[in-house]
Amino acid sequence: MTDLILTTFDWVPEAPRGYVRDLRVRWALEEAGLRYRVESVPFRDRKAEHLAHQPFGQVPWLTDGDVSIFESGAILLHLGERSDALMPIDPRGRAEAIEWLFAALNSVEMASLPWSIFQFSGLTGDTPGWKRLDEFLNARLQHMEPVVARREWLAGTFSIADILMADVLRLVTRFDGLAKYPAGRDYVARATARPSFVKAHADQIAHFAAAD
Ligand SMILES: N[C@@H](CCC(=O)N[C@@H](CS)C(=O)NCC(=O)O)C(=O)O
């Protein structure tokens, strides 16, 4: 059995630690109990070899034998194909996992990421741009609230959809963005209480701290 290799940066500044997207992949690998190792590329000097694996010069990517795959959502789908612990096996459950995985990225993160960048940059003042962005994210969160209130996990059983959705919402909680959404907060809390998340998070923190 080939080892899976997850590649992330060798170091990142303090602020993004615990939130770098290799965490999604670590989490999935831990949930599935798949053997893997972590390799690093320089954060400060992104070479052609890096761009050959990740054309935007970002992380993560995963190597699985001859296959090299980037985009955290694509990597999780790839791993979902390898493990029943990550995707339901019945067609309806699989379809639900896939649709919610895309919803996490394409409906929620597409609103939460610019919102978080504004938060990080301190651009949350009384401006039309910030107001519009805040409304945009809240429209998505309002619709997520009844969904996560009535089910424990998005596709019935825990899946890659929950790894993506919980990780996306986790960054929103960093800036108290779920204050009005108790079911959303509970959902993030139950996902991040899973031992595989706790280990993945600790491993990422240790990985970057080792390079200080
Ligand atoms: N859509 C990509 C985004 C990857 C991404 O934003 N990676 C960040 C770390 S979490 C990164 O490499 N940032 C450095 C940069 O953009 O230069 C994915 O989900 O894999």
The ligand as an ORCA input file, in Angstrom:
! r2SCAN-3c Opt
* xyz 0 1
  N      -8.790     26.715     -2.581
  C      -7.552     26.267     -2.005
  C      -7.034     27.371     -1.125
  C      -5.686     27.049     -0.578
  C      -5.188     28.170      0.331
  O      -5.805     29.234      0.450
  N      -4.067     27.888      0.990
  C      -3.467     28.879      1.848
  C      -3.157     28.270      3.188
  S      -4.677     27.901      4.037
  C      -2.153     29.314      1.213
  O      -1.451     28.521      0.655
  N      -1.870     30.600      1.353
  C      -0.679     31.197      0.842
  C      -0.946     32.037     -0.371
  O      -2.095     32.136     -0.824
  O       0.013     32.601     -0.874
  C      -7.787     24.978     -1.202
  O      -8.874     24.860     -0.609
  O      -6.911     24.095     -1.172
*
